[in-house]
Amino acid sequence: MAAAAQVHPTASVDPSARLGSGVEVGAFTLVGPGVEIGDGTRIGPHCSILGPTRIGRDNVVHGHVAIGGDPQDKKYRGETVRLEIGDRNVIREFTTINRGTGGGGGVTRIGNGNWLLAYTHVAHDCIVGNDCIFSNNATLAGHVEVGDQVILSGFAGIHQFCRIGMHAFVGMGAFVNGDVPPFVMVAQEGYGRPRGINSEGLKRRGFDADRTAAIKRAYRALYMSGNDLAQARERLAAIAAESEDVRAMLEFIESSRRPLLR
Protein backbone atom coordinates (compact mmCIF):
# COMPACT_ATOMS: atom_id res chain seq x y z
CA MET A 1 0.00 0.00 0.00
CA ALA A 2 1.41 3.37 -1.00
CA ALA A 3 2.12 5.68 1.89
CA ALA A 4 -0.02 8.39 0.32
CA ALA A 5 -3.16 6.22 0.18
CA GLN A 6 -5.97 7.34 2.49
CA VAL A 7 -8.04 4.51 3.98
CA HIS A 8 -10.97 5.24 6.29
CA PRO A 9 -10.54 3.60 9.71
CA THR A 10 -13.70 1.54 9.22
CA ALA A 11 -12.62 0.18 5.82
CA SER A 12 -11.16 -3.32 5.49
CA VAL A 13 -8.23 -3.69 3.08
CA ASP A 14 -6.60 -7.09 2.63
CA PRO A 15 -2.82 -7.01 3.21
CA SER A 16 -2.24 -8.39 -0.29
CA ALA A 17 -4.17 -5.57 -1.99
CA ARG A 18 -2.06 -2.97 -3.79
CA LEU A 19 -3.15 0.67 -3.50
CA GLY A 20 -1.38 3.34 -5.53
CA SER A 21 -0.46 6.87 -4.60
CA GLY A 22 -3.38 9.12 -3.77
CA VAL A 23 -5.93 6.30 -3.58
CA GLU A 24 -8.86 6.98 -1.25
CA VAL A 25 -10.98 4.23 0.30
CA GLY A 26 -14.22 5.26 1.98
CA ALA A 27 -15.97 4.17 5.15
CA PHE A 28 -17.02 0.53 5.54
CA THR A 29 -15.59 -0.45 2.13
CA LEU A 30 -14.10 -3.91 1.64
CA VAL A 31 -11.03 -4.36 -0.57
CA GLY A 32 -10.24 -8.04 -0.90
CA PRO A 33 -7.14 -10.05 -1.81
CA GLY A 34 -5.84 -9.82 -5.35
CA VAL A 35 -7.06 -6.27 -5.86
CA GLU A 36 -4.88 -3.59 -7.44
CA ILE A 37 -6.05 0.05 -7.48
CA GLY A 38 -4.10 2.62 -9.50
CA ASP A 39 -2.93 6.08 -8.51
CA GLY A 40 -5.52 8.74 -7.82
CA THR A 41 -8.56 6.45 -7.81
CA ARG A 42 -11.23 7.24 -5.22
CA ILE A 43 -13.45 4.54 -3.77
CA GLY A 44 -16.58 5.67 -1.93
CA PRO A 45 -18.23 4.23 1.19
CA HIS A 46 -19.87 0.82 1.55
CA CYS A 47 -18.25 -0.62 -1.59
CA SER A 48 -17.13 -4.20 -2.18
CA ILE A 49 -14.09 -4.78 -4.39
CA LEU A 50 -13.07 -8.41 -4.76
CA GLY A 51 -10.25 -9.92 -6.75
CA PRO A 52 -8.49 -10.73 -8.86
CA THR A 53 -9.33 -7.20 -10.02
CA ARG A 54 -7.20 -4.44 -11.45
CA ILE A 55 -8.51 -0.86 -11.43
CA GLY A 56 -6.48 1.81 -13.23
CA ARG A 57 -5.73 5.46 -12.50
CA ASP A 58 -8.02 8.37 -11.60
CA ASN A 59 -11.28 6.45 -11.45
CA VAL A 60 -14.15 7.64 -9.26
CA VAL A 61 -16.20 4.86 -7.67
CA HIS A 62 -19.24 6.09 -5.75
CA GLY A 63 -20.87 4.45 -2.75
CA HIS A 64 -22.44 0.99 -2.59
CA VAL A 65 -20.71 -0.31 -5.73
CA ALA A 66 -19.90 -4.04 -5.98
CA ILE A 67 -16.92 -4.74 -8.27
CA GLY A 68 -15.18 -8.02 -8.97
CA GLY A 69 -17.76 -10.40 -7.58
CA ASP A 70 -18.06 -13.99 -8.77
CA PRO A 71 -19.73 -14.39 -12.17
CA GLN A 72 -23.47 -15.12 -12.08
CA ASP A 73 -23.04 -18.32 -14.05
CA LYS A 74 -23.91 -21.82 -12.84
CA LYS A 75 -20.96 -23.22 -14.78
CA TYR A 76 -18.50 -21.27 -12.63
CA ARG A 77 -16.57 -23.61 -10.36
CA GLY A 78 -14.20 -21.24 -8.61
CA GLU A 79 -11.52 -21.08 -11.31
CA THR A 80 -9.25 -18.03 -11.29
CA VAL A 81 -10.88 -15.32 -13.38
CA ARG A 82 -10.43 -11.57 -13.29
CA LEU A 83 -11.78 -8.08 -13.86
CA GLU A 84 -9.83 -5.28 -15.51
CA ILE A 85 -10.94 -1.63 -15.39
CA GLY A 86 -9.01 1.12 -17.15
CA ASP A 87 -8.47 4.77 -16.29
CA ARG A 88 -10.71 7.81 -15.65
CA ASN A 89 -13.98 5.92 -15.37
CA VAL A 90 -16.90 7.15 -13.27
CA ILE A 91 -18.87 4.35 -11.62
CA ARG A 92 -22.00 5.49 -9.83
CA GLU A 93 -24.00 4.11 -6.93
CA PHE A 94 -25.08 0.44 -6.77
CA THR A 95 -23.36 -0.53 -10.01
CA THR A 96 -22.27 -4.18 -10.21
CA ILE A 97 -19.45 -5.56 -12.36
CA ASN A 98 -18.60 -9.27 -12.28
CA ARG A 99 -15.39 -11.12 -13.12
CA GLY A 100 -15.15 -13.42 -16.14
CA THR A 101 -15.65 -17.17 -16.43
CA GLY A 102 -13.20 -19.89 -17.30
CA GLY A 103 -15.16 -20.90 -20.38
CA GLY A 104 -15.75 -17.34 -21.56
CA GLY A 105 -12.21 -16.02 -21.80
CA GLY A 106 -11.61 -15.52 -18.09
CA VAL A 107 -11.85 -11.73 -18.02
CA THR A 108 -14.37 -8.91 -17.89
CA ARG A 109 -12.80 -5.73 -19.23
CA ILE A 110 -13.83 -2.06 -19.00
CA GLY A 111 -11.86 0.52 -21.00
CA ASN A 112 -11.14 4.18 -20.26
CA GLY A 113 -13.28 7.25 -19.73
CA ASN A 114 -16.62 5.49 -19.32
CA TRP A 115 -19.58 6.64 -17.24
CA LEU A 116 -21.55 3.80 -15.64
CA LEU A 117 -24.48 5.46 -13.93
CA ALA A 118 -26.50 4.20 -10.97
CA TYR A 119 -27.67 0.59 -10.88
CA THR A 120 -25.97 -0.44 -14.10
CA HIS A 121 -24.79 -4.04 -14.40
CA VAL A 122 -21.91 -5.49 -16.42
CA ALA A 123 -21.97 -9.28 -16.36
CA HIS A 124 -19.19 -11.83 -16.74
CA ASP A 125 -16.90 -11.81 -19.79
CA CYS A 126 -18.18 -8.50 -21.14
CA ILE A 127 -15.81 -6.23 -23.03
CA VAL A 128 -16.58 -2.49 -22.92
CA GLY A 129 -14.61 0.04 -24.96
CA ASN A 130 -13.80 3.67 -24.21
CA ASP A 131 -15.88 6.81 -23.59
CA CYS A 132 -19.21 5.02 -23.28
CA ILE A 133 -22.20 6.18 -21.23
CA PHE A 134 -24.49 3.64 -19.59
CA SER A 135 -27.50 5.41 -18.09
CA ASN A 136 -29.30 4.25 -14.97
CA ASN A 137 -30.26 0.56 -14.88
CA ALA A 138 -28.65 -0.28 -18.22
CA THR A 139 -27.74 -3.96 -18.15
CA LEU A 140 -25.29 -6.15 -20.07
CA ALA A 141 -25.78 -9.93 -19.94
CA GLY A 142 -22.75 -12.19 -20.20
CA HIS A 143 -20.28 -12.09 -23.08
CA VAL A 144 -21.52 -8.77 -24.51
CA GLU A 145 -19.07 -6.59 -26.45
CA VAL A 146 -19.56 -2.81 -26.59
CA GLY A 147 -17.52 -0.55 -28.87
CA ASP A 148 -16.19 2.93 -28.20
CA GLN A 149 -18.48 5.93 -27.57
CA VAL A 150 -21.67 3.91 -27.27
CA ILE A 151 -24.64 5.28 -25.31
CA LEU A 152 -27.08 2.96 -23.55
CA SER A 153 -30.12 4.82 -22.27
CA GLY A 154 -31.90 4.05 -19.03
CA PHE A 155 -33.27 0.52 -18.55
CA ALA A 156 -31.74 -0.72 -21.82
CA GLY A 157 -30.96 -4.44 -21.76
CA ILE A 158 -28.47 -6.27 -23.98
CA HIS A 159 -28.85 -10.03 -24.53
CA GLN A 160 -25.89 -12.33 -23.94
CA PHE A 161 -23.27 -12.66 -26.70
CA CYS A 162 -24.57 -9.57 -28.54
CA ARG A 163 -22.24 -6.85 -29.84
CA ILE A 164 -22.90 -3.11 -29.95
CA GLY A 165 -20.80 -1.29 -32.54
CA MET A 166 -18.97 1.98 -31.95
CA HIS A 167 -21.00 5.22 -31.84
CA ALA A 168 -24.29 3.30 -31.56
CA PHE A 169 -27.16 4.64 -29.45
CA VAL A 170 -29.64 2.36 -27.67
CA GLY A 171 -32.81 4.15 -26.54
CA MET A 172 -34.54 4.01 -23.20
CA GLY A 173 -36.05 0.64 -22.32
CA ALA A 174 -34.92 -1.07 -25.52
CA PHE A 175 -34.13 -4.78 -25.30
CA VAL A 176 -31.45 -5.78 -27.80
CA ASN A 177 -31.26 -9.41 -28.91
CA GLY A 178 -29.01 -9.07 -31.96
CA ASP A 179 -25.82 -7.34 -33.06
CA VAL A 180 -26.14 -3.56 -33.53
CA PRO A 181 -23.83 -2.20 -36.25
CA PRO A 182 -21.71 0.90 -35.65
CA PHE A 183 -23.47 4.28 -35.81
CA VAL A 184 -26.99 2.80 -35.61
CA MET A 185 -29.70 4.10 -33.28
CA VAL A 186 -32.05 1.57 -31.65
CA ALA A 187 -35.45 2.51 -30.23
CA GLN A 188 -37.86 0.62 -28.02
CA GLU A 189 -40.62 -1.28 -29.81
CA GLY A 190 -41.13 -4.48 -27.87
CA TYR A 191 -37.61 -5.64 -28.57
CA GLY A 192 -35.38 -2.86 -29.86
CA ARG A 193 -35.52 -1.99 -33.56
CA PRO A 194 -33.15 0.13 -35.69
CA ARG A 195 -34.39 3.68 -36.14
CA GLY A 196 -31.82 5.54 -38.21
CA ILE A 197 -28.27 6.53 -37.39
CA ASN A 198 -26.95 8.38 -34.38
CA SER A 199 -26.73 11.67 -36.27
CA GLU A 200 -26.62 13.93 -33.25
CA GLY A 201 -23.89 11.90 -31.60
CA LEU A 202 -21.79 11.91 -34.77
CA LYS A 203 -22.20 15.67 -35.09
CA ARG A 204 -21.02 16.20 -31.53
CA ARG A 205 -17.96 14.06 -32.25
CA GLY A 206 -16.91 16.08 -35.28
CA PHE A 207 -18.16 13.91 -38.17
CA ASP A 208 -18.49 16.14 -41.24
CA ALA A 209 -21.38 16.09 -43.71
CA ASP A 210 -19.65 13.74 -46.17
CA ARG A 211 -18.89 11.12 -43.52
CA THR A 212 -22.42 11.26 -42.16
CA ALA A 213 -23.94 11.05 -45.65
CA ALA A 214 -21.99 7.87 -46.42
CA ILE A 215 -23.17 6.30 -43.16
CA LYS A 216 -26.76 7.24 -44.01
CA ARG A 217 -26.46 5.60 -47.42
CA ALA A 218 -25.15 2.46 -45.76
CA TYR A 219 -28.04 2.47 -43.30
CA ARG A 220 -30.59 2.79 -46.08
CA ALA A 221 -28.98 -0.08 -47.98
CA LEU A 222 -29.01 -2.27 -44.88
CA TYR A 223 -32.42 -1.44 -43.42
CA MET A 224 -34.63 0.41 -45.91
CA SER A 225 -33.89 -1.00 -49.37
CA GLY A 226 -35.87 -4.21 -49.03
CA ASN A 227 -32.77 -6.20 -49.92
CA ASP A 228 -31.83 -9.33 -48.07
CA LEU A 229 -28.63 -9.29 -46.01
CA ALA A 230 -26.45 -10.68 -48.81
CA GLN A 231 -27.63 -8.00 -51.23
CA ALA A 232 -27.23 -5.30 -48.60
CA ARG A 233 -23.66 -6.40 -47.96
CA GLU A 234 -22.87 -6.03 -51.65
CA ARG A 235 -24.19 -2.47 -51.58
CA LEU A 236 -22.23 -1.70 -48.43
CA ALA A 237 -19.07 -3.01 -50.06
CA ALA A 238 -19.54 -0.53 -52.91
CA ILE A 239 -20.02 2.38 -50.50
CA ALA A 240 -17.13 1.19 -48.35
CA ALA A 241 -14.72 1.70 -51.24
CA GLU A 242 -14.89 5.43 -50.48
CA SER A 243 -15.76 5.45 -46.77
CA GLU A 244 -13.67 4.13 -43.88
CA ASP A 245 -16.73 4.38 -41.63
CA VAL A 246 -18.80 2.13 -43.88
CA ARG A 247 -15.86 -0.29 -44.07
CA ALA A 248 -16.06 -0.51 -40.29
CA MET A 249 -19.78 -1.27 -40.53
CA LEU A 250 -19.17 -3.95 -43.14
CA GLU A 251 -16.38 -5.58 -41.14
CA PHE A 252 -18.63 -5.61 -38.09
CA ILE A 253 -21.44 -7.30 -40.00
CA GLU A 254 -19.16 -9.88 -41.58
CA SER A 255 -17.73 -10.85 -38.20
CA SER A 256 -21.10 -11.25 -36.47
CA ARG A 257 -21.76 -14.56 -34.77
CA ARG A 258 -25.31 -13.67 -33.78
CA PRO A 259 -28.09 -12.49 -36.11
CA LEU A 260 -27.94 -8.83 -37.00
CA LEU A 261 -30.59 -6.64 -35.37
CA ARG A 262 -32.84 -5.77 -38.34
C-alpha positions in Angstrom: 0.0 0.0 0.0 1.4 3.4 -1.0 2.1 5.7 1.9 0.0 8.4 0.3 -3.2 6.2 0.2 -6.0 7.3 2.5 -8.0 4.5 4.0 -11.0 5.2 6.3 -10.5 3.6 9.7 -13.7 1.5 9.2 -12.6 0.2 5.8 -11.2 -3.3 5.5 -8.2 -3.7 3.1 -6.6 -7.1 2.6 -2.8 -7.0 3.2 -2.2 -8.4 -0.3 -4.2 -5.6 -2.0 -2.1 -3.0 -3.8 -3.2 0.7 -3.5 -1.4 3.3 -5.5 -0.5 6.9 -4.6 -3.4 9.1 -3.8 -5.9 6.3 -3.6 -8.9 7.0 -1.2 -11.0 4.2 0.3 -14.2 5.3 2.0 -16.0 4.2 5.1 -17.0 0.5 5.5 -15.6 -0.4 2.1 -14.1 -3.9 1.6 -11.0 -4.4 -0.6 -10.2 -8.0 -0.9 -7.1 -10.0 -1.8 -5.8 -9.8 -5.3 -7.1 -6.3 -5.9 -4.9 -3.6 -7.4 -6.0 0.0 -7.5 -4.1 2.6 -9.5 -2.9 6.1 -8.5 -5.5 8.7 -7.8 -8.6 6.5 -7.8 -11.2 7.2 -5.2 -13.4 4.5 -3.8 -16.6 5.7 -1.9 -18.2 4.2 1.2 -19.9 0.8 1.6 -18.3 -0.6 -1.6 -17.1 -4.2 -2.2 -14.1 -4.8 -4.4 -13.1 -8.4 -4.8 -10.2 -9.9 -6.7 -8.5 -10.7 -8.9 -9.3 -7.2 -10.0 -7.2 -4.4 -11.5 -8.5 -0.9 -11.4 -6.5 1.8 -13.2 -5.7 5.5 -12.5 -8.0 8.4 -11.6 -11.3 6.5 -11.4 -14.2 7.6 -9.3 -16.2 4.9 -7.7 -19.2 6.1 -5.7 -20.9 4.5 -2.7 -22.4 1.0 -2.6 -20.7 -0.3 -5.7 -19.9 -4.0 -6.0 -16.9 -4.7 -8.3 -15.2 -8.0 -9.0 -17.8 -10.4 -7.6 -18.1 -14.0 -8.8 -19.7 -14.4 -12.2 -23.5 -15.1 -12.1 -23.0 -18.3 -14.1 -23.9 -21.8 -12.8 -21.0 -23.2 -14.8 -18.5 -21.3 -12.6 -16.6 -23.6 -10.4 -14.2 -21.2 -8.6 -11.5 -21.1 -11.3 -9.3 -18.0 -11.3 -10.9 -15.3 -13.4 -10.4 -11.6 -13.3 -11.8 -8.1 -13.9 -9.8 -5.3 -15.5 -10.9 -1.6 -15.4 -9.0 1.1 -17.2 -8.5 4.8 -16.3 -10.7 7.8 -15.7 -14.0 5.9 -15.4 -16.9 7.1 -13.3 -18.9 4.3 -11.6 -22.0 5.5 -9.8 -24.0 4.1 -6.9 -25.1 0.4 -6.8 -23.4 -0.5 -10.0 -22.3 -4.2 -10.2 -19.4 -5.6 -12.4 -18.6 -9.3 -12.3 -15.4 -11.1 -13.1 -15.1 -13.4 -16.1 -15.6 -17.2 -16.4 -13.2 -19.9 -17.3 -15.2 -20.9 -20.4 -15.7 -17.3 -21.6 -12.2 -16.0 -21.8 -11.6 -15.5 -18.1 -11.9 -11.7 -18.0 -14.4 -8.9 -17.9 -12.8 -5.7 -19.2 -13.8 -2.1 -19.0 -11.9 0.5 -21.0 -11.1 4.2 -20.3 -13.3 7.3 -19.7 -16.6 5.5 -19.3 -19.6 6.6 -17.2 -21.5 3.8 -15.6 -24.5 5.5 -13.9 -26.5 4.2 -11.0 -27.7 0.6 -10.9 -26.0 -0.4 -14.1 -24.8 -4.0 -14.4 -21.9 -5.5 -16.4 -22.0 -9.3 -16.4 -19.2 -11.8 -16.7 -16.9 -11.8 -19.8 -18.2 -8.5 -21.1 -15.8 -6.2 -23.0 -16.6 -2.5 -22.9 -14.6 0.0 -25.0 -13.8 3.7 -24.2 -15.9 6.8 -23.6 -19.2 5.0 -23.3 -22.2 6.2 -21.2 -24.5 3.6 -19.6 -27.5 5.4 -18.1 -29.3 4.3 -15.0 -30.3 0.6 -14.9 -28.6 -0.3 -18.2 -27.7 -4.0 -18.2 -25.3 -6.2 -20.1 -25.8 -9.9 -19.9 -22.7 -12.2 -20.2 -20.3 -12.1 -23.1 -21.5 -8.8 -24.5 -19.1 -6.6 -26.4 -19.6 -2.8 -26.6 -17.5 -0.5 -28.9 -16.2 2.9 -28.2 -18.5 5.9 -27.6 -21.7 3.9 -27.3 -24.6 5.3 -25.3 -27.1 3.0 -23.6 -30.1 4.8 -22.3 -31.9 4.0 -19.0 -33.3 0.5 -18.6 -31.7 -0.7 -21.8 -31.0 -4.4 -21.8 -28.5 -6.3 -24.0 -28.8 -10.0 -24.5 -25.9 -12.3 -23.9 -23.3 -12.7 -26.7 -24.6 -9.6 -28.5 -22.2 -6.9 -29.8 -22.9 -3.1 -30.0 -20.8 -1.3 -32.5 -19.0 2.0 -31.9 -21.0 5.2 -31.8 -24.3 3.3 -31.6 -27.2 4.6 -29.4 -29.6 2.4 -27.7 -32.8 4.1 -26.5 -34.5 4.0 -23.2 -36.0 0.6 -22.3 -34.9 -1.1 -25.5 -34.1 -4.8 -25.3 -31.4 -5.8 -27.8 -31.3 -9.4 -28.9 -29.0 -9.1 -32.0 -25.8 -7.3 -33.1 -26.1 -3.6 -33.5 -23.8 -2.2 -36.2 -21.7 0.9 -35.6 -23.5 4.3 -35.8 -27.0 2.8 -35.6 -29.7 4.1 -33.3 -32.0 1.6 -31.7 -35.5 2.5 -30.2 -37.9 0.6 -28.0 -40.6 -1.3 -29.8 -41.1 -4.5 -27.9 -37.6 -5.6 -28.6 -35.4 -2.9 -29.9 -35.5 -2.0 -33.6 -33.2 0.1 -35.7 -34.4 3.7 -36.1 -31.8 5.5 -38.2 -28.3 6.5 -37.4 -26.9 8.4 -34.4 -26.7 11.7 -36.3 -26.6 13.9 -33.2 -23.9 11.9 -31.6 -21.8 11.9 -34.8 -22.2 15.7 -35.1 -21.0 16.2 -31.5 -18.0 14.1 -32.2 -16.9 16.1 -35.3 -18.2 13.9 -38.2 -18.5 16.1 -41.2 -21.4 16.1 -43.7 -19.7 13.7 -46.2 -18.9 11.1 -43.5 -22.4 11.3 -42.2 -23.9 11.1 -45.7 -22.0 7.9 -46.4 -23.2 6.3 -43.2 -26.8 7.2 -44.0 -26.5 5.6 -47.4 -25.2 2.5 -45.8 -28.0 2.5 -43.3 -30.6 2.8 -46.1 -29.0 -0.1 -48.0 -29.0 -2.3 -44.9 -32.4 -1.4 -43.4 -34.6 0.4 -45.9 -33.9 -1.0 -49.4 -35.9 -4.2 -49.0 -32.8 -6.2 -49.9 -31.8 -9.3 -48.1 -28.6 -9.3 -46.0 -26.4 -10.7 -48.8 -27.6 -8.0 -51.2 -27.2 -5.3 -48.6 -23.7 -6.4 -48.0 -22.9 -6.0 -51.6 -24.2 -2.5 -51.6 -22.2 -1.7 -48.4 -19.1 -3.0 -50.1 -19.5 -0.5 -52.9 -20.0 2.4 -50.5 -17.1 1.2 -48.3 -14.7 1.7 -51.2 -14.9 5.4 -50.5 -15.8 5.4 -46.8 -13.7 4.1 -43.9 -16.7 4.4 -41.6 -18.8 2.1 -43.9 -15.9 -0.3 -44.1 -16.1 -0.5 -40.3 -19.8 -1.3 -40.5 -19.2 -4.0 -43.1 -16.4 -5.6 -41.1 -18.6 -5.6 -38.1 -21.4 -7.3 -40.0 -19.2 -9.9 -41.6 -17.7 -10.8 -38.2 -21.1 -11.3 -36.5 -21.8 -14.6 -34.8 -25.3 -13.7 -33.8 -28.1 -12.5 -36.1 -27.9 -8.8 -37.0 -30.6 -6.6 -35.4 -32.8 -5.8 -38.3 
